[in-house]
Amino acid sequence: MPTRRALTGVAHDIAHHSTSGLSYLSPHLAQVLRDAGLNTTEIELLDTNPYPPGALELKPLRLALRTLHSTVESIFQKSGFDLSDVTSVQLQATPDPSDPLGYLLQTRVIITADNGKTFDSGWLL
């Protein structure tokens, strides 16, 4: 198993994927946040059915987040980790205020290891 420090890289990879168009979070995440009057959200990606708390249901976002959950598991495995090595994978996301269409997301991922230590990707755009 790799050292726990490598979880910072895993956090970065997840945040980078979440920001990219490959995650299909954009523009759906921005839409549900704006409809709910929220500027940002925190989503627990270890949940088998992750979704922003307080946001209205939007099927494309629901599907994108389910797929992201699977992608997170894949990123962990490729890095030599298992989801049982962590207690939380928190995605923080904020639609970029300069993009009214909602295609630009600022993302950050914070991983909490099973020993309680946190690993932070920092904010990505």
C-alpha positions as CSV (number, residue, x, y, z in Angstrom):
1,M,0.0,0.0,0.0
2,P,1.3,3.5,-0.8
3,T,2.0,6.0,1.9
4,R,-0.9,8.0,3.2
5,R,0.7,11.2,1.8
6,A,-0.3,9.9,-1.6
7,L,-3.9,10.6,-0.7
8,T,-3.2,14.3,-1.4
9,G,-2.6,13.3,-5.0
10,V,-5.8,11.2,-5.0
11,A,-7.7,14.2,-3.7
12,H,-6.3,16.3,-6.5
13,D,-7.2,13.7,-9.1
14,I,-10.8,13.6,-7.9
15,A,-11.1,17.4,-7.8
16,H,-9.5,17.7,-11.3
17,H,-11.9,15.1,-12.7
18,S,-14.9,16.8,-11.0
19,T,-13.9,20.1,-12.6
20,S,-13.6,18.6,-16.1
21,G,-16.3,18.2,-18.5
22,L,-15.8,14.4,-18.2
23,S,-17.6,14.4,-14.9
24,Y,-20.8,15.8,-16.5
25,L,-21.5,17.8,-13.3
26,S,-21.6,21.0,-15.3
27,P,-23.9,22.8,-15.8
28,H,-26.3,20.7,-13.7
29,L,-24.7,21.3,-10.4
30,A,-24.7,25.0,-10.9
31,Q,-28.3,24.9,-11.9
32,V,-29.5,23.0,-8.7
33,L,-27.4,25.2,-6.5
34,R,-28.7,28.4,-8.0
35,D,-32.3,27.1,-7.9
36,A,-31.8,26.4,-4.2
37,G,-30.2,29.8,-3.5
38,L,-26.9,28.2,-2.6
39,N,-23.4,29.4,-3.6
40,T,-21.5,26.3,-2.7
41,T,-22.1,22.7,-1.6
42,E,-20.4,19.8,0.1
43,I,-21.1,16.3,-1.2
44,E,-19.9,13.2,0.5
45,L,-18.6,11.0,-2.4
46,L,-18.4,7.9,-0.3
47,D,-22.2,7.8,-0.3
48,T,-23.4,5.3,-2.8
49,N,-26.0,7.9,-3.9
50,P,-24.3,11.2,-3.4
51,Y,-26.3,14.4,-3.9
52,P,-26.0,18.1,-2.7
53,P,-28.0,18.5,0.5
54,G,-30.9,20.9,0.1
55,A,-30.9,20.8,-3.7
56,L,-33.9,19.8,-5.8
57,E,-33.7,16.5,-7.7
58,L,-32.2,16.8,-11.2
59,K,-31.8,13.4,-13.0
60,P,-28.7,14.3,-15.1
61,L,-26.9,15.5,-11.9
62,R,-28.0,12.4,-10.0
63,L,-26.6,10.2,-12.7
64,A,-23.4,12.2,-13.0
65,L,-22.8,11.9,-9.2
66,R,-23.4,8.2,-9.2
67,T,-20.9,7.9,-11.9
68,L,-18.5,10.1,-10.0
69,H,-18.8,7.8,-7.0
70,S,-17.7,4.9,-9.2
71,T,-14.9,7.0,-10.7
72,V,-13.7,7.9,-7.1
73,E,-13.4,4.2,-6.3
74,S,-11.4,3.6,-9.5
75,I,-9.0,6.5,-8.8
76,F,-8.4,5.0,-5.3
77,Q,-7.7,1.6,-6.8
78,K,-5.4,2.9,-9.4
79,S,-3.5,4.7,-6.7
80,G,-3.2,1.5,-4.6
81,F,-5.8,2.4,-2.0
82,D,-9.2,1.0,-1.2
83,L,-12.3,3.0,0.0
84,S,-12.0,1.2,3.3
85,D,-8.7,3.2,3.9
86,V,-10.7,6.4,4.3
87,T,-13.8,7.6,6.2
88,S,-14.7,10.6,4.0
89,V,-14.2,11.9,0.5
90,Q,-15.8,15.4,0.6
91,L,-16.3,17.3,-2.7
92,Q,-16.8,21.0,-2.2
93,A,-18.0,22.8,-5.4
94,T,-18.9,26.4,-6.2
95,P,-20.1,27.5,-9.6
96,D,-17.8,30.2,-10.9
97,P,-19.6,33.5,-10.5
98,S,-18.2,34.8,-13.8
99,D,-20.0,32.0,-15.7
100,P,-23.7,32.5,-15.8
101,L,-24.2,29.2,-17.8
102,G,-22.7,27.2,-15.0
103,Y,-20.0,25.3,-17.0
104,L,-17.1,26.5,-14.8
105,L,-16.9,24.9,-11.3
106,Q,-14.4,25.6,-8.6
107,T,-13.8,22.3,-6.8
108,R,-11.9,21.1,-3.8
109,V,-11.7,17.5,-2.3
110,I,-10.9,16.7,1.3
111,I,-10.1,13.1,2.1
112,T,-10.2,11.9,5.7
113,A,-8.1,8.8,6.2
114,D,-9.1,6.0,8.6
115,N,-6.5,7.4,11.0
116,G,-8.3,10.8,11.1
117,K,-5.7,12.7,9.0
118,T,-7.0,14.9,6.2
119,F,-5.7,15.4,2.7
120,D,-6.7,18.5,0.8
121,S,-6.6,19.0,-3.0
122,G,-6.9,22.8,-2.6
123,W,-9.3,24.7,-4.8
124,L,-9.2,24.0,-8.5
125,L,-10.8,25.8,-11.4
